[in-house]
Amino acid sequence: MESFKDSLDKNRRHSLWYEKLIFSRNIHLFLGIAFCVILPFLVVPGESEFGRVSLLSTFILNGLALLATVSVVRQIASYPGAISYFYIVPVALAAFGIAYLIAYLLGIKIFENAMAVSCLFSIIYSFVGSYIGKKYQTAKLAVVPFGRIGEFCTSKDIDWRFLEQADLEDMRVDGIVADLRAEIPDEWQKFLAECAINRIPVYNARQIHESVTGRVHLDHMYENKFGSLLPREDYEFFKRLIDVVAVLLVLPPVLPVMLVTAILIKRDDPGPAFFNQTRMGFKCKPFKVYKFRSMYVNHPGEGFTSEGEDPRITKIGKVIRKYRIDELPQLFNVLKGDMSLIGPRPESLSLAEWYEKDVPFFHYRHIVRPGISGWAQVEQGYAAEIEGMTKKLEYDFYYIKHFSFWLDVLIVVRTIKTMLTGFGAR
């Protein structure tokens, strides 16, 4: 037992001490303030007519903008597949832009040059921090070999170290992974307890799998982080408010695009410009979803399609599908309250009944409003095969479990990227 305690003690001291020093949040924040808030006042000339109040105000606003930049980027990058590099510049510009706007509206004189340099330094500092974190922070996790551990510990982004006995020996790891729903022998349960007591994190393998893949298994219902099956009602109300305001702001510039699209569809293939279908909606209430028609009116054949290869899709249909223009009429579904901008894609009634046979709690999917875009769309894209449809459901249930503002922000950004580039999920 002495050697076992020694191995636990070694893990507490972890040989990569400098990594923990660099990435400790307190040190990270201290270095950020020094480099991004204080240094700009030393490298740019100050405005002589401004006094101490302006100096203090600029210092506080720069500090708050830096804190917002780091916090928001870290929050968004915590989700699977989110690369922090992509969000640093827009988040920093938004944070410092809001800080400048606050000063302007309140009539506070600030050191504009110092704020501009502080914004630039914050972007550089965030990029350097993200690069170092990505290069040196590969997680090393020891695996307890019981239960369905082989299904969960598969990611190549983690250094898995499978244990053969209930002892770390000389192995140095960042945590222990176990299938906590499995029958674990008493010796191994004591080992897990000792690890936890000695501040070596013990993780549920299912949670690790979720955090890496962005999917949850469909073997049972999953509660959210608060232990409830209900999504946060306060955010649910706020989300509905954002949907209505956003659609009202977007509709004026979008309506001309919709008009041109409708004309092109009718010229490409005579028939209605719009297509509607009954789908399963919020709280299992059927509704009609609106879309631009992308298929020929009288072309034979039904079933799943492979994007760009289905002969039923018209020429203009391929274009509007690629850039997701065919989804624009669903903005009216959002105004009616049938849908949200972000959420699981609504399924047809027949497909919903089919899913229900394999997933008894499939109806739980309708606890949130369906969306124009969703987590499954930005992560997986178009799915036609049965295996792909199963993964789609796993993404949908991940969204419901992690239902939050920041996850919606991430989905919005990645959806906009798809619309502008034509590359990504359908």
Buried (B, 14 or more C-beta within 10 A) or exposed (E): EEEBEEBBEBBEEBEEEEBEEBBEEEEBBEBBBEBBBBBBBEEBEBBEEBEEEBBEBBBBBBBBBBBBBBEBBBBBBBBBEBEBEBBBBEBBBBBBEBBBEBBEEEEBBBBBBBBBBBBBBBBBBBBEBBEEBEEEEEBBBBBBBBBBBEEBBEBEEBEBBEBEEBBBEEEBBBBBBBBBEBEBEEEBBEBBEBBEEEEBEBBBBBBBBBBBBBBBBBEEBBEBEEEEBEBBEEBBEEBBEBBEEBBEEBBEEBEEEBEEBBEBBBEBBEBEBEBBEEBBBBEEEEBEBBBBBBBBEEEEEEEEBEEEEBEBBBEBBBBBBBBBBBBBBBBEBBBEBBBBBBBBBBBBEEEBEBBBEEBEEBBBBBBBBBBBBBBBBBBBBBBEEEEBBBBBBBBBBBBBBBBBEBBBBBBBBBBEBBBEEEEBBB
